[in-house]
Amino acid sequence: MRHSGEIIIHFAFASIIIFCLVSCQTEDPDKRIKQIEPGKAAAIAKSIEATVSPQIAAGFTLKLWGIDSLVADPVAIDIDDHGRIYYTRTNRQKNSEFDIRGHQDWEIESIQLQSIEDKRAFLHRILSPENSNKNLWLADLNGDGSHDWKDLTIEKEHVYRVEDISGDGVADKSQLVVEDFHDEVTDAAGGILKHGNDLFVDIGPDMWRIQENKDGLAEKITSISHGYGIHVGFSGHGMSGIEVGPEGKIYWQIGDIGFNGVGSDGKKWEHPNSGVVVRSNPDGSDFEVFAYGNRNTHEFVFDEYGNLISEDNDGDHPGESERLVYIVNGADIGWRTNWQFGKYGDPDNNSYKVWMDEKMYVPRFEGQPAYILPTIKNFVNGPTGMLQPRHRIK
């Protein structure tokens, strides 16, 4: 075996919907288990594979491992030491997590928010019961006749574990491990990591450490870090990407809806107007902001030398493109969230665009602002994840 030296970039793609007849699965209502009879999942997967002709790069093969009778709308995935897949599914994104582009009247106030409690107070005021008739666009999820912030506390995020218990190479069992996370300021579940006996899930405003019981269900859920998602910003700019670093610390990140939090030692870390990459020990101790200034990174990888590399989506300005970024400790990647909004709300009076006019989105050149760490390379639009293969079998 030898190191491949390759990075695989993932992009958003259309899903193939696969249905399984009810007769081929059983469900335990208490533990939320779905299980397909031995051999049937493999047969269904084989029949689906026969109907598609995917285009893939030389040297790769593509197999259907989990049909959507067992896997539905995964956002983030991770594989444990036993070959089981854990994945998050968001239920809050449609009704309970907002995109500022649909609420442009919130822009000025939102950009002034400096903490999660500021955000909570903002939502309580804007979406108060007294304003119900102004907010009929908000679904009355709790059925109390009022369209208010309390409706943001109903939808919960899910974490599932999927496995191949028959050993035929196709998943045949799915179990709901966690159904939780539904505070009015809760974001979407964007990242997951199975590390040892712990499951880490990042769902703003917290990084959660989850311990499972003997039945594989969540037994203890603890926040090891709080303060992520200060602003109502672009949907999908929340927490994502969790990895174990070369020194054994846990690394994670959030996009430009910002971070304002306190480490276990009491030290304040305030970056409300940019994304951050942070790290800590698995118990939350020795916390620090590793780098900041990212706009919308989703995942990152460590190469064989311990270097941290990520993708970062662009600012949506004409002529710009996404970036591959090299992240070092203390780096400022250069982006600030307030540069986003002028072209939407007041384009005529916001013709000067710092990010574009000073070419902060391109690789290093003479005269570039010296305080930022330049991008490695501009890339095609839409990257949402990365993978660094550790070895290739020859």
Secondary structure, DSSP 8 states (H G I E B T S, - for coil): -B-----EEEE----------GGGEEEETTTTEEEE-TTHHHHHHHHHHTT------TT--------TTT--S-S-EEE-TTS-EEEEE-SSTTTTS--GGG-GGGHHHHHH--SHHHHHHHHHHHT-GGGGGG-TTS--TT-SS--SGGGGGS--EEEEEEE-SS-SSS--EEEEEEEE---TT---EEEEEEETTEEEEEETTEEEEEEE-TTSSEEEEEEEEE-B--S---TT-SEEEEEE-TTS-EEEEE-TT-EEEE-TTS-EEEETTSEEEEEE-TTS-S-EEEEEEESS---EEE-TT--EEEEE-----TT---EEEEE-TT-B----GGGSSHHHH-GGG----HHHHTTTTSB--TT--TTS--BSEE--S-EEEEE----B--
